[in-house]
């Protein structure tokens, strides 16, 4: 039987895009007036859901509205 669909998990397998992901998060943080985060901070959160990642990248005391604005 010939496969009809092949799915590749490119990130971390064939491509390393974590720096691009960090750049995107940092652009969103910067555009909303928050400090950028180090690559290591972002890498430690990759794999989680978007809301959790953003809430952990924001400074302590950030509101739910801040999380919504950044994500």
C-alpha positions in Angstrom: 0.0 0.0 0.0 1.3 3.5 -0.9 1.0 6.0 1.8 -1.3 8.9 1.1 0.0 11.2 3.7 3.4 11.8 5.3 3.7 14.1 8.3 7.1 15.5 9.4 7.7 17.2 12.7 10.3 19.6 11.3 11.1 21.7 14.4 13.9 20.1 16.3 14.2 17.3 13.9 15.0 18.6 10.5 15.0 22.3 11.3 16.1 24.2 14.4 13.7 27.2 14.6 13.8 27.9 18.3 15.7 31.2 17.7 12.9 32.2 15.3 10.3 31.3 17.9 12.2 33.4 20.5 12.4 36.3 18.1 8.6 36.2 17.6 7.9 36.1 21.4 10.4 38.9 22.0 8.8 41.0 19.2 5.4 40.6 20.8 6.7 41.4 24.3 8.5 44.5 22.9 5.5 45.7 21.0 3.5 45.6 24.2 6.0 47.4 26.4 7.5 44.4 28.1 11.2 43.5 28.3 12.6 40.9 26.0 13.6 37.5 27.4 16.8 35.5 26.8 16.8 32.6 24.4 17.2 30.1 27.3 14.0 31.5 28.9 12.0 30.8 25.8 13.6 27.4 25.1 12.6 26.2 28.6 9.0 26.9 27.8 8.7 25.6 24.3 6.2 22.8 24.1 3.6 24.3 26.4 0.4 26.0 25.4 0.6 29.6 24.2 -1.1 31.2 27.2 1.2 29.4 29.6 4.3 30.4 27.7 3.3 34.1 27.5 2.3 34.3 31.1 5.6 32.8 32.2 7.6 35.2 29.9 5.8 38.3 31.3 7.1 40.0 34.5 5.6 39.0 37.8 2.3 40.9 38.4 1.3 40.9 34.7 -2.5 40.8 34.3 -4.6 38.4 32.3 -5.2 41.3 30.0 -1.4 41.6 29.4 -1.3 37.9 28.5 -4.1 38.4 26.0 -2.4 41.5 24.5 0.9 39.7 24.0 -0.4 36.4 22.7 
